[in-house]
Amino acid sequence: MADLPQLPPQFELERAQGRVWAVRRDRRAACERAGYGFERRRELEQSSLAGRKPLYELALDGRACVVRRFSHGGIARALTGGVFLDPARPFRELVLAARLADLGLATPAIVAARAERARPWGWRLELVSERVPDSVDLGHVLARARAGEIPRARVGLLAAALGSLVRKLHAAQFVHADLTPNNVLVERAALLDGEPRLWLLDLDRSRFVPALDERTRRDNLRRLWRFVERRELRDGRALSRADVARFFLGYDPSGASWKADWRAIEREHRRMAVWHRLGWFLQSLYSRARDPRSAPLAQAGPAGSAGQTGNAGNAGSAGRTGKAGKTGQPPVEARDG
């Protein structure tokens, strides 16, 4: 078995042949009472939240938690489903979440992580995190913005808040491997008034780097740009170029390099556009179903993310606005936590 990372001191580790379990010391008894100990004693209930795969619920002494079963994305999903070669992935994510929390960056608190042998090969992986109450992912917020259900001023404010969040991540030398609006929660109150509070989800394969060079930094921003652009082209524009500018100014409040970043990311995106479209086409052939978080509002059920999510409910204002202007592609989508 692959070596596990050094866990934070508040976690304890238990392992036997074919099974590894880490749990927060102060939540172990609650996990065992709920049947989610080292020996699983009951089946989990499927959550109303929806991510890449169905999520599951776990109540720990009255506190709602979400159990995420790891699943591959893209074409790999059709080939390997929920089986992984590396059993250490949820434990590395646990360590990353603890380190981000120490830096003051909001991410759902991890309660437990599990790896179990699959037959005939590989491992099945799970991560348990506390549910963020009364929140929705930014991917779903964008869908509501397309329908005119989020005030334009709020959309711009959320774009700036997302830019600020990414700036803090990069200042901490942190690179999120799947930086998309679906992996950012916003508390619902911010959709009406107040300053947005954002939560970062799904840290799998993310990393801290010794030094964040310009290429890596811009590639991470372009990952976000590419995700949003795909949905803007497919589902209609939710973001104006003014919203894009607000994102980049949130990312670079000094104003020193935001225009250069925007031009460089847009230029590279155009250069790679043919390959992106080919990848999207192949993914559509092998994916069994469309991600429910990006469905049109008329079809959308509960919104979700690969890490946490929840019913979108009344995520925005009933006020209707005019068409969003032409956009460049930035950052904001939602889900529920």
N, C-alpha and C positions, 0 to 999 in steps of 0.2 A: 504494500500500500504506500502511496505517496506520503512524504513527510508533511505533517500538519504544521501550520504556523504557530508561533507562540501566542496563546490566547490571553486576552486581558485578565487581570487577577480576579475579576468578579465572576468569571466562568470556571466551571469544572468540567472535566472531560472523562468519559467512560468509553471503553472500547472492548470488543470481543471479536471473535472470528466473524467477519462479514458484517459488522455493524459498528458505527462510531456515533456518539451522541455528545454534544456539548450543551450545557444549560447554565443559565445564570443562577448563581447559588441561592439568591433570594426568591427565585421562582421555581425551583426544583420541586418542592412539595406540591405547589399548585399544578404544575405540569403532570405530576404523577397522579394526583386526584382526578385530573381531566382525562386520564388514560393515555397521556403522551409522555411516558417515561422512557427509560432505556428499552424496556420491553413494551411495545405498543399494545394496549389492551382493548382498544375500541376503534372503530372506523371513524374517520373525520367526516364532518358535515360539509357539503359543498356550500361555498359562500355565494351570496347574491352578486358579489363583485366578480368581474371578469377581466382576465388578463390574456396573455398569450395562450395559457392553458387555464382550465378552471382552478380557482383558488378555493381554499378550505378555511373553515372557521374553527376557532378554539377559544373557549371562554375560560379564563384563568381567574378564579375568585371574583367573577363579575366584570373583569376587564376583557374587552374584545381583542382578540389577536387574529392575525391572518397567517395561514400556512401556505407558502408558495412552493409548489413542486417544480423543480427546475425542468425546463423544456428548451430544446434547441430552437433557434429562429431560422428563417429563410429556408433554403433548399434542404439544409441538414435536418430540419424538422421532419420531413417526409421520410428520411432515410434512417434516422436513429431515435426519433421521438424523445422520450424522457430518459434515455440511458446515456451515461457519461463515462469516459475512461478515467477522469480525474476526480477522486472522491473528496479532495481538499477544497473544492470551489466554495461551498457554503461557509466553510470555516475561515477562508480568506476574506469573504464578504463580511463576516462577523467582525473581523479585526479592522477592516476598513471603516465600517460604520462606527465602531467605538472611537477610532482616531478622528474621524470627522466631527463627532460629537464633542470630543475634547477641544477641537478647534472652534467650536461654537457654530458649526454648520448643521442645520436641522436635517435629520434623517430618522426614520422610524427606529425606535429602540429594538434591538434584536434580543429575543428571549432564548431561543434554542436553535441548534443546527443539527442535521442528521444526514448520514450517508449509510445506505444499506446495499449489500450485494444484490445484483439483479441476475436472473438466469436467462440465457446461458453465459452472459458476459456483462461486464460493466457495473455501474453503480446507479442507484436512484437517490436523488438528493432533495432535501427539504430545508427550508429556512422559516422560522417562526418570528414574526415581528408584531409589535403592538400596533393596533390600528389607529390611524390619525383621525380623530372624530371631525365630522362636519367639514369635509374637504373633498375636492374634486380634481382630477388631473387636467393639466393644461390642454391636452389634446381634445378633451370634450368641450372645454371652454371655447376653443377655436371653432368647433362645429357649431356651437351656439352663436358665436360671433357671425358666422356665415349666414345664419338665419336672421340676423339683426336683433338677437335677443340679449346681447351684451352691449352696453353703451360704448361708443367709440372711445371716449376718454378713458374708460376702464381698460379697454384692449391695449391702448398705448401705455398705460401705467403698468400693466402686467408684463408687457414687452420689456420695459425698462427694468422691472424687478428681476426678470429672468436674466437680462444682461448683467445686472449686479451680482446675481448668484453665480453665474459662470465666471465672472471676474474674481470672486472670492475663491472659487475652486482653483482657478489657475494661479492665483497668488499663493495658494497653499501647495502648489506643484502637484495638483491632483488632476488626473485625466479620466473622465467618465467614459467607459467603453461604449455605452449606448445612450449618448446624450440626445434625448428626444423630448418633446413636450409630454409624451405619455409617461415619462419617468420623472415628472415633476408634479407634485401636488400643490394646490393653493387652497387656503382656508376660505370657505364660502363667503364669509363676511366681506372679504376683499372684492367680491364681485359687485358689491353695492356701494361700499364706501370704505375708507380707511386704507392704510398701507398694506400691500400684499405680504403675507408670510408664506414662503415657499419651502417645500420639503423635497429632498432628493431621494429617489427610489432606485432600486435595482442596481447595486454596485458590482454585480458579478463581472469579473474580468477587468474591472477598473484598477487603477494603480496610482501610487505616488511615485514621482520621478525625481532624481537628484536635481535636475535643472530642466525647466520647461522651455525648450528652444522655440523660435518663431514658427518653424514648420509644424511641429507637433501641436502647438497652440492653435494655429490656423486650421490644421486638419480636424481638430476637435470641434471648432466652430463650424467648419464646413459639413461635418457629420450632422449637426443640428439643422443647418441650412438645407441640406439635401432631403432630410426627412420632411421638413415643412413644405418644401417646394413640391415634392411628390404629391402631397395631399392638396396643396393649392391648385395644382394642375388638374387633379382628378375630381375634386369636390367643389372647386370654386374658391375665389379669393376671400380670405378673412382678414388679411393684413394689408395695409397701405404702405407705401414707401416711407411715410412718416413714422409708422410703427416700427419698420426696420431700423430707421435712424434712431428711434428711442432705444431700441435694443442695444445698438452699438454704442450709444452714448452712456447707457447704463453700464456697459462693459468697460468703457474707457471714459470716465467722467472728466478726465483732464483735457479731453479733446485732442490729444497729441497724435493718435494713430488710428482713430476709428474709421476715418474715410479710407485710409490705405488698407486697413483690414477688410473693409467691405468690398473694395474694388478687387483685391487679391482673391477673396473667397468667391466672388461672383465670376471672375475670370476663370478660375480653376474649375468651377462648377460647369461653366459652358464648355470647357475643353473636354471634360469627362462625361458630358451629357449622354452621348450615344451609349457608352458602357453602362451608365446608370439605368437607362431605359431598357437595355438588354437584360440587366440583372432583375429589374422589376418584372419584366415579362416572364423570365424563367421562374421567379418566385411565385408568380400567379399560377403557373402551371402545376407547381408541386405543393402549394399550400392548400390544405383541406378546406379552410374557411377564412373569410375575411376577418381581420381583427375587429371585434365588436366595438372597440373604442373609437374607430374611425368611420363607423357606419353613418350614413345620413341620419339626421335627427328623427325622421319619421320611422326609421328602422331600429334606432339605437335602443338597446336595453340598458341595464346597469353599466356605467362606465367603469373602466378599470385600468390597471397597470400590471406590468409583470411583477411588481413588488407589492404594492398595496393598491387598493382601489375601493370604490364603493358606488352605491347608486348615485347617479348624477342628480336625480331629483330636480328641484328648482334651482339650478346653478346660477342663474343670472337674472337680470332685470327684465321685466316684461316690456320695457320701452323698446320700440322698434326704431332702427336707424336706416339711413340710406345705404346704397351699395358701398362696399369698401373699395377704395381706389386701387389703382394698379400697384402691385407690390413687388418687392425685391426678394423676399424670403427671409424671415428670421425665425422667431421662436415663441410659440406659445400654444400648448394644447393641454387638455385636462383629464383628470380621472378622479375617482372618489376614494377616500381612505377611511 
